[in-house]
């Protein structure tokens, strides 16, 4: 249950449209449901603005489906990350309305269309085409959070002139996610151009000395542009959630002003 739905429930009780006993039953699932193998956090949407997200990588299909059904039962949308193609196909058969994004390795079930926040879109920038799967994970997470996003693909430092055609879009964005492997230099370049929050994602793309993403991770952590946030290797989801937190805090301050 998120803040909007809780307010609607309280307004219905105040208006006499819902009796207190019915309201109590709706709230009984808070704060979590114990499934034995998982404790599903129904309070997370209220605390953080987005329901619990399921990491599918090390879970069985039955475990993922059980957690997803519990979220669906309480009228939450579902985001499942790091899902193999085989698991995704099985989940799409088990969960009505499930949608697979194969390149992002994501499965989603939307209880209702996610309200889209107004404003300019976040930019999700990749250094190369090989970085797109991680960018797609970030884009799917932003979409499920109701945040508009625009991809800017394959504009890495090997041909930096490709980035310059998008300066207007970058400068108007409320935040930028930069996804890069190899040496990860694109994050510093973008960080030196824009004044908005930049979240850098090192990827495991690169030859031997890239060390499966460790080299771009260290490069981004020690980059020249100041104030860049760096998340873990291949963590497009984490980058998107960093942006979600930033934008939620900004909107909250605007509403309180």
GITA-V87615 format. One record per pair of residues at least 4 apart in sequence whose ideal C-beta (glycine too) atoms are under 7 Angstrom apart, sorted by sequence separation. I is the first residue (numbers start at 1). J is the second residue. If there is no record, write none. Layout:
I_J ; I_J
This chain:
1_5 ; 3_7 ; 4_8 ; 5_9 ; 6_10 ; 7_11 ; 8_12 ; 9_13 ; 10_14 ; 11_15 ; 18_22 ; 20_24 ; 21_25 ; 22_26 ; 23_27 ; 24_28 ; 29_33 ; 43_47 ; 44_48 ; 45_49 ; 59_63 ; 61_65 ; 62_66 ; 63_67 ; 64_68 ; 65_69 ; 66_70 ; 67_71 ; 68_72 ; 69_73 ; 70_74 ; 72_76 ; 83_87 ; 84_88 ; 85_89 ; 86_90 ; 87_91 ; 88_92 ; 89_93 ; 90_94 ; 91_95 ; 110_114 ; 127_131 ; 131_135 ; 132_136 ; 133_137 ; 134_138 ; 135_139 ; 136_140 ; 137_141 ; 138_142 ; 139_143 ; 140_144 ; 141_145 ; 166_170 ; 167_171 ; 168_172 ; 169_173 ; 180_184 ; 185_189 ; 186_190 ; 187_191 ; 188_192 ; 189_193 ; 190_194 ; 194_198 ; 206_210 ; 211_215 ; 213_217 ; 214_218 ; 215_219 ; 216_220 ; 217_221 ; 218_222 ; 219_223 ; 231_235 ; 235_239 ; 236_240 ; 237_241 ; 238_242 ; 239_243 ; 240_244 ; 241_245 ; 242_246 ; 243_247 ; 244_248 ; 245_249 ; 246_250 ; 247_251 ; 248_252 ; 249_253 ; 250_254 ; 251_255 ; 252_256 ; 253_257 ; 1_6 ; 12_17 ; 13_18 ; 18_23 ; 34_39 ; 35_40 ; 45_50 ; 59_64 ; 71_76 ; 83_88 ; 101_106 ; 126_131 ; 142_147 ; 210_215 ; 223_228 ; 12_18 ; 45_51 ; 72_78 ; 92_98 ; 126_132 ; 170_176 ; 180_186 ; 209_215 ; 210_216 ; 232_238 ; 13_20 ; 32_39 ; 33_40 ; 44_51 ; 71_78 ; 91_98 ; 100_107 ; 142_149 ; 155_162 ; 180_187 ; 191_198 ; 231_238 ; 32_40 ; 44_52 ; 56_64 ; 83_91 ; 92_100 ; 99_107 ; 154_162 ; 155_163 ; 178_186 ; 190_198 ; 204_212 ; 220_228 ; 231_239 ; 9_18 ; 32_41 ; 33_42 ; 98_107 ; 99_108 ; 126_135 ; 178_187 ; 204_213 ; 206_215 ; 221_230 ; 13_23 ; 32_42 ; 54_64 ; 68_78 ; 139_149 ; 203_213 ; 220_230 ; 31_42 ; 32_43 ; 41_52 ; 80_91 ; 98_109 ; 124_135 ; 155_166 ; 187_198 ; 202_213 ; 231_242 ; 30_42 ; 31_43 ; 40_52 ; 68_80 ; 88_100 ; 97_109 ; 139_151 ; 178_190 ; 29_42 ; 30_43 ; 54_67 ; 97_110 ; 187_200 ; 203_216 ; 217_230 ; 229_242 ; 9_23 ; 54_68 ; 88_102 ; 95_109 ; 124_138 ; 152_166 ; 176_190 ; 202_216 ; 92_107 ; 124_139 ; 202_217 ; 64_80 ; 91_107 ; 135_151 ; 217_233 ; 9_26 ; 85_102 ; 152_169 ; 176_194 ; 184_202 ; 202_220 ; 52_71 ; 88_107 ; 150_169 ; 51_71 ; 122_142 ; 170_190 ; 176_196 ; 178_198 ; 200_220 ; 213_233 ; 132_153 ; 175_196 ; 181_202 ; 213_234 ; 83_105 ; 174_196 ; 175_197 ; 176_198 ; 177_199 ; 178_200 ; 179_201 ; 180_202 ; 181_203 ; 82_105 ; 83_106 ; 170_193 ; 171_194 ; 173_196 ; 178_201 ; 180_203 ; 181_204 ; 182_205 ; 54_78 ; 56_80 ; 81_105 ; 83_107 ; 129_153 ; 156_180 ; 170_194 ; 175_199 ; 177_201 ; 179_203 ; 181_205 ; 182_206 ; 38_63 ; 51_76 ; 56_81 ; 57_82 ; 81_106 ; 122_147 ; 124_149 ; 129_154 ; 181_206 ; 37_63 ; 51_77 ; 53_79 ; 54_80 ; 55_81 ; 56_82 ; 61_87 ; 65_91 ; 80_106 ; 122_148 ; 128_154 ; 167_193 ; 40_67 ; 55_82 ; 56_83 ; 64_91 ; 68_95 ; 79_106 ; 80_107 ; 121_148 ; 122_149 ; 123_150 ; 124_151 ; 125_152 ; 126_153 ; 53_81 ; 121_149 ; 126_154 ; 128_156 ; 157_185 ; 182_210 ; 200_228 ; 1_30 ; 38_67 ; 61_90 ; 65_94 ; 79_108 ; 103_132 ; 104_133 ; 117_146 ; 121_150 ; 123_152 ; 127_156 ; 157_186 ; 160_189 ; 181_210 ; 200_229 ; 204_233 ; 40_70 ; 61_91 ; 65_95 ; 78_108 ; 103_133 ; 114_144 ; 116_146 ; 117_147 ; 125_155 ; 156_186 ; 198_228 ; 199_229 ; 200_230 ; 201_231 ; 203_233 ; 204_234 ; 35_66 ; 40_71 ; 45_76 ; 56_87 ; 78_109 ; 106_137 ; 115_146 ; 198_229 ; 202_233 ; 203_234 ; 35_67 ; 42_74 ; 77_109 ; 104_136 ; 105_137 ; 108_140 ; 114_146 ; 116_148 ; 157_189 ; 181_213 ; 183_215 ; 184_216 ; 191_223 ; 197_229 ; 199_231 ; 77_110 ; 103_136 ; 104_137 ; 183_216 ; 187_220 ; 192_225 ; 77_111 ; 106_140 ; 182_216 ; 185_219 ; 191_225 ; 201_235 ; 35_70 ; 76_111 ; 101_136 ; 181_216 ; 184_219 ; 188_223 ; 201_236 ; 75_111 ; 104_140 ; 108_144 ; 180_216 ; 183_219 ; 184_220 ; 187_223 ; 188_224 ; 33_70 ; 72_109 ; 77_114 ; 188_225 ; 191_228 ; 201_239 ; 72_111 ; 101_140 ; 138_177 ; 6_46 ; 199_239 ; 1_42 ; 68_109 ; 187_228 ; 2_45 ; 3_46 ; 199_242 ; 1_45 ; 2_46 ; 135_179 ; 199_243 ; 1_46 ; 29_74 ; 134_179 ; 123_169 ; 2_49 ; 123_170 ; 131_179 ; 131_180 ; 197_246 ; 123_173 ; 131_181 ; 122_173 ; 125_176 ; 130_181 ; 120_172 ; 121_173 ; 122_174 ; 125_177 ; 127_179 ; 120_173 ; 122_175 ; 123_176 ; 124_177 ; 125_178 ; 126_179 ; 127_180 ; 128_181 ; 120_174 ; 125_179 ; 127_181 ; 119_174 ; 122_177 ; 124_179 ; 127_182 ; 81_137 ; 179_236 ; 127_186 ; 79_141 ; 177_239 ; 177_240 ; 79_144 ; 125_190 ; 177_243 ; 77_144 ; 134_201 ; 175_243 ; 134_203 ; 175_246 ; 131_203 ; 175_247 ; 1_74 ; 174_247 ; 131_205 ; 130_205 ; 128_205 ; 50_145 ; 141_237 ; 147_243 ; 147_244 ; 138_236 ; 142_240 ; 137_236 ; 138_237 ; 141_240 ; 145_244 ; 134_234 ; 137_237 ; 141_241 ; 147_247 ; 135_236 ; 138_239 ; 142_243 ; 134_236 ; 138_240 ; 122_243 ; 81_237 ; 50_244 ; 49_248
